[in-house]
Amino acid sequence: MKKQFLQTLPKIRFWFFVVLLTGWGGTAIGQSKVHLRINQLGYLASDSKEALVFSEAPFRERLQLRLTENSEVVLEGKPVRLKTATWGSFDYYYNFDFSSVMQAGEYYLQSKNSGIRSQSFHIGPQAYAGHQETLLEFMRQQRCGYNPTLDMVCHEKDGRSFYGPMPDSTYLDLSGGWHDAGDQLKYLITGSYATAHLLLAFELYPDRFADHHNALGQPGSNGIPDVLDEAKWGLDWIHKMHPSPDVLFHQIADDRDHRGFKIPNQDNSDYGWGANSYRAAYAATGKPQGLGKYKSEATGLANLAGRSAAAMALAARIWKEHLQDSVYSAKCRGAALSLYALGRKQEGYQQGNSYGAPYRYNEETWADDMEWGAAELYALTNEPAFLKQAKEYALVSSNQDAWAVRDTAAHYQLYPFVNMGHYALHRHVDQDFKKELENYYLEGISYTLKRAQQNPFHIGVPFIWCSNNLLTSLVAQVILYEKMTGDRQFQPFLTAQRDWLFGRNPWGTSMFTGLPADGEFPEDVHTSIYVMLGLSVPGGLVDGPIYRSIHDNLLGLTLNDPDEFSHLQNQHVVYQDDVGDYSTNEPTMDGTAGAILMMAHFGKPAE
């Protein structure tokens, strides 16, 4: 039950049951389970605005858009039946378009006769105002070292090295960074992307971010936008993970962490030095690794080095130009050059490591990361060699690294889920090469749009593990494509992908914890602080819907409670708001960071 609501009330869902509707000619028509789906967070004035109605029998009512304050009818119309394939056990899907309504205000939708009603939602600039800060609140919750949400220090003894040039079990200070998800591992694979994404989002939308917290994440302004404080938390950790020009660590801890829910400073995992003590720290070697049964695959380490170099080059520019901090800028510049050189020396990919379970981050791409690193270094240094290399990597990467032109992929196989290098390079090349880069994005957008046209929700991603990460990345790709080309033809597609994340989906739920605060959102999330402390932190993006063919074969997945969405599931895709479902209901650090650009784009300048 939502803790923001009266605790005696049942959990609210936005579907409604109409048992007897009177049809044309007065004939009684038995109709049940009519479901109305909207974007609960709301819409900008210029957005395409579409609600979805689905039911087991024909729906013959008109819908009304009403002002919340006085119930005035602003628009009335008949939903249009969709001709796409159905979803699940429901045979009838209808679209109601209210894009013509642009006046700012709070509204709700209601069926004219039976009174089926949605919750209230906003139209106008307030709909997304400030919510990039909500996502940053979740990021602060994921901090390792000093955690401002819990006001505690954890994992101070990270870590003892393996596979490095120093003797195994040598101690290095690798504290800091972010816990990856509901567990407490730390990966450079995801940490480098999260850091770089935060920095790019700030560079694109510097006026959208507020300053309400200090560098430690505690309340209070420090003269630096909170998004940069959060990015610096990642940058400082990457500096530690790259202690010398030829050394790069890529992972702290492994699946020995998975010993049930636990408070971070009371970690019961044991890596050979007792519980709540030192944890394994893996150095990137470009070769397969694994201290237990399972071994990763690896051919190099350029994915990690290139992505980290991009983050450092972005930081060098931002700290110099926006914060006038030449000392930190120089430190990041040096790290960017060193990391990129390491990637050039060992092209290829390094995957995540597992110990006793078969699951790991299976990244198999790297040219996209080196393209990004080279493009950002060219922007920083104006050295022609970086531009030449960025173009070469762009042609290697092209769309070979893109999930968006495929129907499936392994877990994190094609990571990151959007090639930021194409955008970073675009402004530095001639018109012919610009067109080449634009076409890479366009091909992915067009392919996913074709997928979207086959279902009533107009959703374009495959439901592999972490499908919500794909979705926010697709949104980012459309936004970046628009910035590169000025082409806004995909605006309706863009808003449909966004709207899915906030409730226009089969389950009628937002995919972000606590958003909107008075709506339907993931509550029983797979995190320790929720299970053990009852703490619900808003802004976390959960993994999201997944193919049943994957879901039903995962190890250790059990439901704590009956599936409240059982009547809405289909045979192919499942989402469950349950602590026991780590595959669909676990909020992730990099998924949340990867949604920052989207939230800033739809937001408004900070006040």
C-alpha positions as CSV (number, residue, x, y, z in Angstrom):
1,M,0.0,0.0,0.0
2,K,1.4,3.4,-0.9
3,K,2.9,5.1,2.1
4,Q,1.9,8.5,0.8
5,F,-1.8,7.4,1.0
6,L,-3.9,6.7,4.0
7,Q,-2.6,3.3,5.1
8,T,-6.1,1.9,5.5
9,L,-6.8,2.4,1.8
10,P,-6.1,-0.3,-0.8
11,K,-3.5,0.2,-3.4
12,I,-5.0,2.3,-6.2
13,R,-5.0,1.0,-9.8
14,F,-6.2,2.8,-12.8
15,W,-8.5,0.3,-14.3
16,F,-12.1,0.1,-13.7
17,F,-14.8,-2.6,-13.8
18,V,-18.0,-1.9,-15.8
19,V,-20.3,-4.8,-15.4
20,L,-23.4,-3.7,-17.4
21,L,-23.3,-1.0,-20.1
22,T,-26.3,-0.2,-22.2
23,G,-25.6,-0.6,-25.9
24,W,-27.2,1.0,-28.9
25,G,-30.9,0.3,-29.0
26,G,-31.0,-0.4,-25.3
27,T,-29.6,-3.9,-25.4
28,A,-27.7,-4.7,-22.2
29,I,-24.1,-5.7,-23.0
30,G,-22.1,-7.5,-20.4
31,Q,-18.7,-5.8,-20.2
32,S,-16.0,-6.1,-17.6
33,K,-12.5,-5.0,-17.0
34,V,-12.3,-1.8,-18.9
35,H,-8.8,-0.3,-18.6
36,L,-7.8,3.3,-19.1
37,R,-4.1,4.1,-19.5
38,I,-2.4,7.5,-19.5
39,N,0.9,9.0,-18.8
40,Q,0.4,9.7,-15.1
41,L,3.1,12.3,-14.9
42,G,1.6,14.4,-17.7
43,Y,2.4,16.1,-21.0
44,L,4.0,19.2,-22.4
45,A,1.7,21.5,-24.3
46,S,3.1,20.6,-27.7
47,D,3.2,16.8,-27.0
48,S,1.2,14.2,-28.8
49,K,-1.3,13.2,-26.1
50,E,-2.9,9.8,-26.4
51,A,-4.8,7.7,-23.8
52,L,-5.4,4.0,-24.4
53,V,-8.5,2.1,-23.5
54,F,-8.6,-1.7,-23.7
55,S,-11.3,-4.2,-22.7
56,E,-12.7,-7.7,-23.3
57,A,-15.8,-6.5,-25.1
58,P,-16.5,-3.5,-27.4
59,F,-16.2,-0.1,-25.7
60,R,-18.9,2.2,-27.0
61,E,-18.6,5.2,-24.7
62,R,-17.3,8.7,-25.3
63,L,-14.4,10.0,-23.3
64,Q,-14.3,13.5,-21.7
65,L,-11.2,15.5,-20.8
66,R,-12.1,17.5,-17.7
67,L,-10.4,20.1,-15.6
68,T,-9.6,18.8,-12.1
69,E,-10.5,22.0,-10.3
70,N,-14.1,22.3,-11.4
71,S,-14.8,19.2,-13.6
72,E,-15.4,21.4,-16.7
73,V,-15.4,19.3,-19.9
74,V,-12.7,20.6,-22.1
75,L,-12.8,18.0,-24.8
76,E,-15.1,15.1,-25.7
77,G,-14.8,12.4,-28.3
78,K,-15.1,8.8,-29.2
79,P,-12.0,6.6,-28.9
80,V,-10.8,5.1,-32.2
81,R,-10.4,1.4,-32.3
82,L,-6.8,0.3,-33.2
83,K,-6.1,-2.3,-35.8
84,T,-2.8,-3.5,-34.4
85,A,-2.2,-6.9,-32.9
86,T,-3.7,-7.3,-29.4
87,W,-1.9,-7.8,-26.2
88,G,-2.8,-10.6,-23.8
89,S,-6.4,-11.6,-23.3
90,F,-7.9,-8.3,-24.3
91,D,-9.4,-8.1,-27.8
92,Y,-10.4,-4.4,-28.0
93,Y,-8.0,-1.5,-28.0
94,Y,-8.9,2.1,-28.5
95,N,-6.9,5.3,-28.8
96,F,-8.2,8.7,-27.6
97,D,-6.2,11.7,-28.9
98,F,-6.4,14.9,-27.0
99,S,-3.3,16.6,-28.5
100,S,-5.3,19.6,-29.4
101,V,-5.6,20.6,-25.7
102,M,-2.6,22.8,-24.9
103,Q,-3.7,25.0,-22.1
104,A,-1.7,24.4,-18.9
105,G,-3.5,22.9,-16.1
106,E,-4.5,19.7,-14.2
107,Y,-6.9,17.4,-16.0
108,Y,-8.4,13.9,-15.8
109,L,-10.2,11.6,-18.3
110,Q,-13.6,10.2,-17.7
111,S,-16.0,8.0,-19.7
112,K,-19.2,9.9,-20.3
113,N,-21.8,7.4,-19.0
114,S,-20.2,4.9,-16.7
115,G,-17.8,7.3,-14.9
116,I,-14.5,5.4,-15.6
117,R,-11.9,7.9,-14.5
118,S,-8.2,8.4,-14.6
119,Q,-6.2,10.1,-11.9
120,S,-5.4,13.7,-12.5
121,F,-2.4,14.7,-14.6
122,H,-0.7,17.9,-15.7
123,I,-0.5,19.5,-19.1
124,G,2.2,22.1,-19.4
125,P,5.8,22.8,-18.4
126,Q,5.2,21.7,-14.8
127,A,4.6,18.1,-15.8
128,Y,8.3,17.3,-15.8
129,A,9.7,20.3,-13.9
130,G,12.4,19.3,-11.5
131,H,12.1,15.5,-11.9
132,Q,15.7,15.2,-13.1
133,E,16.5,16.1,-9.5
134,T,14.2,13.2,-8.3
135,L,16.4,10.8,-10.3
136,L,19.5,12.3,-8.7
137,E,17.9,11.5,-5.3
138,F,18.0,7.9,-6.2
139,M,21.6,8.1,-7.4
140,R,22.6,9.5,-4.0
141,Q,21.0,6.5,-2.4
142,Q,23.3,4.3,-4.4
143,R,26.5,5.9,-3.3
144,C,29.1,3.6,-1.8
145,G,31.5,5.0,0.8
146,Y,29.6,7.8,2.4
147,N,25.9,7.3,1.7
148,P,23.9,10.5,2.4
149,T,20.5,8.8,2.3
150,L,21.5,6.4,5.1
151,D,24.1,8.8,6.7
152,M,26.6,5.9,7.0
153,V,29.9,4.8,5.6
154,C,30.1,1.4,3.9
155,H,32.7,-0.7,2.2
156,E,35.6,1.3,3.5
157,K,38.0,-1.7,2.8
158,D,37.4,-1.9,-1.0
159,G,39.5,-3.6,-2.1
160,R,42.1,-6.3,-2.6
161,S,43.4,-6.8,-6.1
162,F,43.2,-9.8,-8.4
163,Y,44.6,-10.1,-12.0
164,G,46.6,-6.9,-11.5
165,P,50.4,-6.3,-12.0
166,M,50.8,-6.3,-8.3
167,P,50.6,-9.5,-6.2
168,D,47.1,-10.9,-5.7
169,S,45.3,-9.5,-2.5
170,T,47.3,-6.3,-2.6
171,Y,45.2,-3.6,-1.0
172,L,44.3,-0.4,-2.9
173,D,41.9,2.3,-1.9
174,L,39.0,1.7,-4.4
175,S,36.3,3.0,-2.1
176,G,33.6,5.2,-3.5
177,G,31.4,4.9,-6.7
178,W,27.9,3.6,-6.7
179,H,26.3,0.3,-5.8
180,D,25.1,-1.2,-9.0
181,A,21.5,-2.0,-8.2
182,G,19.7,-3.7,-5.3
183,D,23.0,-5.5,-4.7
184,Q,26.2,-3.8,-3.6
185,L,28.7,-4.6,-6.4
186,K,30.5,-1.8,-8.2
187,Y,31.2,-2.0,-12.0
188,L,33.3,0.3,-14.2
189,I,31.1,-1.0,-17.0
190,T,28.1,0.8,-15.6
191,G,29.8,3.4,-13.5
192,S,31.7,4.9,-16.4
193,Y,28.5,5.2,-18.5
194,A,26.5,6.7,-15.7
195,T,29.2,9.3,-15.1
196,A,29.5,10.2,-18.8
197,H,25.7,10.4,-19.3
198,L,25.3,12.8,-16.3
199,L,28.0,15.0,-17.8
200,L,26.5,15.0,-21.3
201,A,23.0,15.7,-19.9
202,F,24.4,18.8,-18.1
203,E,26.3,19.9,-21.2
204,L,23.1,19.7,-23.3
205,Y,20.8,21.3,-20.6
206,P,22.9,23.3,-18.2
207,D,20.0,25.5,-17.1
208,R,17.8,22.5,-16.0
209,F,19.8,21.4,-12.9
210,A,19.4,22.8,-9.4
211,D,21.9,23.2,-6.5
212,H,20.3,21.8,-3.4
213,H,23.0,19.5,-2.0
214,N,26.7,19.6,-1.2
215,A,29.4,17.4,-2.6
216,L,28.6,14.7,0.0
217,G,24.9,14.7,-1.1
218,Q,23.7,16.4,2.1
219,P,21.1,19.1,2.0
220,G,22.6,22.5,1.3
221,S,23.9,24.5,-1.7
222,N,27.6,24.5,-2.6
223,G,27.5,26.5,-5.7
224,I,27.7,23.5,-8.0
225,P,24.7,21.9,-9.7
226,D,23.8,18.6,-8.0
227,V,24.2,16.7,-11.3
228,L,27.9,17.7,-11.3
229,D,28.3,16.8,-7.7
230,E,26.9,13.4,-8.6
231,A,29.1,13.0,-11.7
232,K,32.1,13.9,-9.6
233,W,31.3,11.1,-7.3
234,G,31.7,8.8,-10.3
235,L,34.8,10.7,-11.6
236,D,36.6,10.4,-8.3
237,W,36.0,6.7,-8.3
238,I,37.2,6.3,-11.9
239,H,40.4,8.2,-10.9
240,K,41.0,5.6,-8.2
241,M,40.2,2.7,-10.5
242,H,43.0,4.0,-12.9
243,P,45.9,4.4,-10.4
244,S,48.6,4.4,-13.1
245,P,48.8,4.7,-16.9
246,D,48.9,0.9,-17.5
247,V,46.4,-0.2,-14.8
248,L,42.6,-0.1,-14.8
249,F,40.4,-1.8,-12.4
250,H,36.9,-2.7,-13.6
251,Q,34.9,-4.4,-10.8
252,I,34.6,-4.5,-7.0
253,A,33.0,-7.6,-5.5
254,D,31.2,-10.3,-7.3
255,D,28.1,-12.5,-6.8
256,R,29.4,-13.7,-3.4
257,D,27.6,-10.4,-2.5
258,H,24.3,-12.2,-3.0
259,R,23.6,-13.4,0.5
260,G,20.2,-11.9,1.0
261,F,19.1,-8.3,1.8
262,K,21.5,-6.4,4.0
263,I,22.4,-2.9,5.2
264,P,25.4,-1.7,3.3
265,N,27.7,-1.1,6.3
266,Q,26.7,-4.6,7.6
267,D,27.7,-6.6,4.6
268,N,27.8,-10.3,5.3
269,S,29.6,-11.3,2.2
270,D,33.0,-12.9,2.7
271,Y,35.8,-12.8,0.1
272,G,38.3,-14.5,2.3
273,W,38.9,-11.9,5.0
274,G,35.7,-12.3,6.9
275,A,32.3,-10.7,6.6
276,N,32.0,-6.9,6.1
277,S,35.7,-6.7,5.3
278,Y,37.9,-6.5,2.2
279,R,36.3,-7.2,-1.2
280,A,37.8,-8.5,-4.4
281,A,38.9,-5.9,-6.9
282,Y,39.4,-7.1,-10.4
283,A,42.0,-5.4,-12.7
284,A,41.1,-5.3,-16.4
285,T,43.6,-7.5,-18.4
286,G,41.7,-8.0,-21.7
287,K,41.6,-11.7,-21.0
288,P,38.9,-14.0,-19.5
289,Q,38.6,-13.8,-15.7
290,G,36.9,-15.5,-12.9
291,L,37.9,-16.7,-9.4
292,G,35.2,-19.3,-9.2
293,K,33.3,-21.7,-11.5
294,Y,32.3,-19.2,-14.2
295,K,34.7,-17.2,-16.4
296,S,34.0,-14.0,-18.3
297,E,35.0,-13.5,-21.9
298,A,37.4,-10.7,-23.0
299,T,39.4,-9.6,-26.0
300,G,40.7,-6.3,-24.7
301,L,39.6,-3.4,-22.4
302,A,38.8,-0.6,-24.8
303,N,35.1,-0.5,-23.9
304,L,36.0,0.5,-20.3
305,A,38.9,2.7,-21.3
306,G,37.1,4.5,-24.1
307,R,33.9,5.2,-22.1
308,S,35.9,6.4,-19.1
309,A,38.0,8.6,-21.3
310,A,34.9,10.2,-22.7
311,A,33.7,10.9,-19.1
312,M,37.0,12.4,-18.2
313,A,37.2,14.6,-21.3
314,L,33.7,15.9,-20.7
315,A,34.6,16.7,-17.1
316,A,37.8,18.5,-18.2
317,R,35.8,20.9,-20.3
318,I,33.0,21.4,-17.8
319,W,35.1,22.0,-14.8
320,K,37.2,24.5,-16.7
321,E,34.4,26.3,-18.6
322,H,31.5,26.1,-16.1
323,L,33.2,25.8,-12.7
324,Q,36.5,27.6,-13.4
325,D,38.4,24.8,-11.6
326,S,41.5,24.5,-13.7
327,V,43.2,22.1,-11.2
328,Y,40.4,19.4,-11.4
329,S,40.0,20.0,-15.1
330,A,43.7,19.3,-15.7
331,K,43.5,16.1,-13.6
332,C,40.6,14.9,-15.7
333,R,42.4,15.9,-18.9
334,G,45.4,13.8,-18.0
335,A,43.2,10.8,-17.1
336,A,41.3,11.1,-20.3
337,L,44.5,11.0,-22.4
338,S,45.8,8.1,-20.3
339,L,42.7,6.0,-20.5
340,Y,42.2,6.5,-24.2
341,A,45.8,5.5,-24.8
342,L,45.2,2.3,-22.8
343,G,42.2,1.6,-25.0
344,R,44.2,2.1,-28.1
345,K,46.8,-0.3,-26.8
346,Q,44.2,-3.1,-25.9
347,E,41.3,-2.8,-28.3
348,G,38.5,-5.2,-27.5
349,Y,36.1,-5.7,-24.6
350,Q,36.3,-6.7,-21.0
351,Q,33.1,-8.2,-19.4
352,G,31.9,-8.4,-15.9
353,N,33.0,-11.2,-13.6
354,S,30.9,-13.8,-11.8
355,Y,31.9,-16.3,-9.1
356,G,29.1,-18.8,-8.4
357,A,26.3,-17.8,-10.7
358,P,26.2,-17.8,-14.6
359,Y,25.0,-14.1,-14.8
360,R,27.3,-11.3,-15.7
361,Y,27.4,-8.2,-17.8
362,N,28.1,-9.7,-21.3
363,E,29.3,-6.5,-23.0
364,E,30.8,-7.4,-26.4
365,T,31.2,-3.9,-28.0
366,W,34.0,-1.4,-27.8
367,A,34.4,0.7,-31.0
368,D,31.4,2.8,-29.9
369,D,33.2,3.7,-26.7
370,M,36.5,4.5,-28.4
371,E,34.6,6.7,-30.9
372,W,33.0,8.6,-28.0
373,G,36.3,8.9,-26.2
374,A,38.1,10.1,-29.3
375,A,35.4,12.6,-30.2
376,E,35.3,14.1,-26.7
377,L,39.1,14.3,-26.7
378,Y,39.1,16.1,-30.0
379,A,36.6,18.6,-28.6
380,L,38.9,19.1,-25.6
381,T,42.3,19.2,-27.4
382,N,41.6,20.0,-31.0
383,E,44.3,17.4,-31.9
384,P,43.6,16.2,-35.5
385,A,44.6,12.6,-34.6
386,F,41.6,12.2,-32.3
387,L,39.2,13.3,-35.0
388,K,40.7,10.9,-37.5
389,Q,40.5,8.0,-35.0
390,A,36.9,9.0,-34.0
391,K,35.8,8.7,-37.6
392,E,37.5,5.4,-38.0
393,Y,35.9,4.0,-34.9
394,A,32.5,5.4,-36.1
395,L,32.7,3.4,-39.3
396,V,33.7,0.3,-37.3
397,S,30.9,0.7,-34.8
398,S,28.3,2.0,-37.3
399,N,25.2,0.0,-36.2
400,Q,27.0,-3.2,-35.5
401,D,27.0,-2.2,-31.8
402,A,23.3,-1.3,-31.8
403,W,20.5,-3.4,-30.2
404,A,18.0,-1.0,-32.0
405,V,18.4,-2.9,-35.3
406,R,18.0,-6.3,-33.8
407,D,15.2,-8.3,-32.2
408,T,17.1,-9.6,-29.3
409,A,20.5,-9.6,-27.6
410,A,22.2,-11.1,-24.5
411,H,22.2,-9.3,-21.2
412,Y,24.2,-6.0,-21.7
413,Q,25.8,-7.5,-24.8
414,L,25.4,-4.3,-26.8
415,Y,26.2,-1.7,-24.1
416,P,25.8,1.2,-23.8
417,F,22.3,1.1,-25.2
418,V,22.8,4.3,-27.2
419,N,26.0,5.2,-29.1
420,M,26.7,8.7,-27.7
421,G,29.9,8.8,-29.9
422,H,27.9,9.4,-33.0
423,Y,26.4,12.5,-31.4
424,A,29.7,13.7,-29.9
425,L,31.4,13.4,-33.3
426,H,28.6,14.9,-35.4
427,R,29.5,18.6,-34.9
428,H,33.1,18.1,-35.9
429,V,32.8,16.4,-39.3
430,D,31.8,17.5,-42.9
431,Q,28.3,17.3,-44.3
432,D,28.8,13.8,-45.9
433,F,30.0,12.3,-42.7
434,K,27.3,14.1,-40.7
435,K,24.8,12.3,-42.9
436,E,26.4,9.0,-42.2
437,L,26.2,9.5,-38.5
438,E,22.6,10.7,-38.7
439,N,21.7,7.6,-40.8
440,Y,23.0,5.3,-38.0
441,Y,20.6,6.8,-35.6
442,L,17.8,6.9,-38.2
443,E,18.2,3.2,-39.0
444,G,17.7,2.3,-35.3
445,I,14.8,4.7,-34.9
446,S,13.1,3.4,-38.0
447,Y,13.6,-0.3,-37.0
448,T,12.1,0.2,-33.6
449,L,9.3,2.3,-35.0
450,K,8.4,-0.6,-37.3
451,R,8.3,-2.9,-34.2
452,A,6.1,-0.3,-32.4
453,Q,3.5,-0.3,-35.2
454,Q,2.8,-4.0,-34.4
455,N,1.3,-3.4,-30.9
456,P,-1.4,-1.2,-29.4
457,F,1.0,0.5,-27.0
458,H,3.3,1.6,-29.8
459,I,6.3,0.3,-27.9
460,G,9.4,-0.4,-29.9
461,V,11.9,-2.3,-27.7
462,P,12.5,-6.0,-27.4
463,F,11.8,-7.2,-23.8
464,I,15.2,-8.5,-22.9
465,W,16.5,-8.1,-19.4
466,C,16.5,-4.3,-18.5
467,S,14.1,-3.4,-21.2
468,N,13.5,0.0,-19.5
469,N,17.1,0.8,-20.0
470,L,16.6,0.2,-23.8
471,L,13.6,2.4,-23.7
472,T,15.2,5.4,-22.1
473,S,18.2,5.0,-24.5
474,L,15.8,4.9,-27.4
475,V,14.2,8.2,-26.1
476,A,17.7,9.7,-25.9
477,Q,18.6,8.5,-29.4
478,V,15.5,10.2,-30.8
479,I,16.3,13.4,-28.9
480,L,19.9,13.4,-30.1
481,Y,18.8,12.7,-33.7
482,E,16.5,15.7,-33.5
483,K,19.4,17.9,-32.3
484,M,21.7,16.6,-35.1
485,T,19.2,17.0,-37.9
486,G,16.3,19.3,-36.8
487,D,14.0,16.5,-38.0
488,R,11.0,16.3,-35.6
489,Q,9.0,13.7,-37.5
490,F,9.4,11.1,-34.7
491,Q,7.9,13.3,-32.0
492,P,4.8,11.1,-31.6
493,F,7.0,8.0,-31.4
494,L,9.2,9.7,-28.9
495,T,6.3,10.6,-26.6
496,A,4.8,7.1,-26.9
497,Q,8.0,5.6,-25.6
498,R,8.2,8.1,-22.8
499,D,4.5,7.6,-21.9
500,W,5.0,3.9,-21.6
501,L,7.4,4.6,-18.7
502,F,4.8,6.6,-16.8
503,G,1.8,4.4,-17.1
504,R,0.6,4.0,-20.6
505,N,1.4,0.3,-20.5
506,P,-0.6,-2.9,-19.8
507,W,0.0,-2.7,-16.0
508,G,-0.9,1.0,-15.6
509,T,2.2,1.7,-13.6
510,S,5.1,4.1,-13.7
511,M,8.5,2.4,-14.0
512,F,10.2,4.9,-11.7
513,T,9.9,4.6,-7.9
514,G,7.8,7.4,-6.4
515,L,6.9,9.0,-9.7
516,P,4.4,10.5,-9.7
517,A,4.0,10.7,-5.9
518,D,0.3,10.2,-6.0
519,G,0.3,7.7,-8.8
520,E,0.9,4.0,-9.3
521,F,4.5,3.1,-9.2
522,P,6.9,0.3,-8.2
523,E,6.6,-0.1,-4.5
524,D,7.8,-3.6,-3.5
525,V,11.2,-3.1,-5.1
526,H,14.1,-5.5,-4.9
527,T,16.4,-3.4,-2.7
528,S,17.8,-3.9,0.8
529,I,16.9,-0.6,2.2
530,Y,13.2,-1.1,1.3
531,V,13.1,-4.6,2.7
532,M,15.0,-4.0,5.9
533,L,14.3,-0.3,6.6
534,G,11.0,0.3,4.8
535,L,12.7,3.2,3.0
536,S,11.3,4.1,-0.4
537,V,13.5,6.5,-2.3
538,P,11.9,8.1,-5.4
539,G,13.5,8.3,-8.9
540,G,14.8,4.8,-9.4
541,L,14.2,3.2,-12.8
542,V,13.3,-0.5,-12.4
543,D,14.5,-3.2,-14.9
544,G,11.0,-3.4,-16.4
545,P,9.1,-6.0,-18.4
546,I,10.9,-9.1,-19.7
547,Y,10.1,-11.9,-22.0
548,R,8.7,-14.9,-20.2
549,S,11.2,-17.1,-22.0
550,I,13.9,-15.4,-20.0
551,H,12.0,-14.7,-16.8
552,D,10.8,-18.2,-16.2
553,N,14.3,-19.7,-16.5
554,L,16.1,-17.3,-14.1
555,L,17.5,-18.8,-11.0
556,G,16.3,-17.8,-7.5
557,L,13.3,-15.8,-8.7
558,T,10.2,-16.2,-6.4
559,L,7.2,-14.0,-5.6
560,N,6.6,-13.0,-2.0
561,D,2.9,-12.2,-2.7
562,P,0.3,-13.1,-5.3
563,D,0.9,-11.3,-8.6
564,E,-1.4,-8.3,-8.5
565,F,-1.0,-7.9,-12.3
566,S,-1.9,-11.5,-13.1
567,H,-5.1,-10.5,-15.0
568,L,-3.0,-8.1,-17.2
569,Q,-0.1,-10.4,-18.1
570,N,0.2,-12.1,-21.4
571,Q,2.0,-15.3,-22.5
572,H,5.1,-13.5,-23.8
573,V,6.0,-10.5,-21.5
574,V,5.8,-10.1,-17.7
575,Y,6.2,-7.3,-15.2
576,Q,5.7,-7.9,-11.5
577,D,5.9,-5.4,-8.6
578,D,7.3,-7.8,-6.1
579,V,10.5,-7.8,-4.0
580,G,11.3,-11.3,-5.1
581,D,11.4,-10.5,-8.8
582,Y,14.9,-9.1,-9.3
583,S,14.5,-9.4,-13.1
584,T,11.7,-6.8,-13.5
585,N,11.4,-4.9,-10.2
586,E,15.0,-4.0,-9.3
587,P,15.9,-0.4,-9.7
588,T,19.4,0.1,-11.2
589,M,22.0,2.8,-10.9
590,D,22.9,3.0,-14.6
591,G,19.3,2.7,-15.8
592,T,18.4,5.7,-13.6
593,A,21.4,7.7,-14.7
594,G,20.6,6.8,-18.3
595,A,17.2,8.5,-17.9
596,I,18.6,11.9,-16.7
597,L,18.9,13.2,-20.3
598,M,15.3,12.4,-21.0
599,M,14.0,14.0,-17.8
600,A,16.1,17.2,-18.4
601,H,14.9,17.4,-22.0
602,F,11.3,17.4,-21.0
603,G,11.9,19.5,-17.9
604,K,12.2,23.3,-17.5
605,P,14.9,25.6,-16.3
606,A,15.6,25.3,-12.6
607,E,14.3,28.0,-10.3
